[in-house]
Amino acid sequence: MKMFQEKHASPLPSPRSIRRACSNELYRTVKRLKRHIPAPLVREAEELYFKRVIGNLMWISENKSNRKKLADWWDEEVSADIAELWDVDRVKLTQAFRDAFGG
């Protein structure tokens, strides 16, 4: 069984691909908020999100096929800081993220 797991295990994503994914997810979230967020604040949120993902990379990699679990993690670990940074309602932000992310 171990050989099967090693053979089909995917490698961890590169920092570049993680940064791009974070950027795309937040871009889609901003579109669903239907509110202008200044570019410097979006970049700051992307950096914050990227650092949180890197800090929990093993767990995120293990749960990559469970979008609901990943969206729940985002709600708990990231959404409050981004809502404060962007001065938006956290509930609306988390709903926009779930709509964009598919969780």
FENDARA-V23859 format. One record per helix or strand of 3 or more residues. SS is the DSSP state (~ for helix, > for strand). FROM is the first residue (numbers start at 1). TO is the last residue. If there is no record, write none. Layout:
BEGIN
ss/from/to
SS/FROM/TO
SS/FROM/TO
END
This chain:
BEGIN
ss/from/to
~/2/8
~/15/33
~/39/55
~/57/62
~/67/77
~/79/86
~/90/101
END
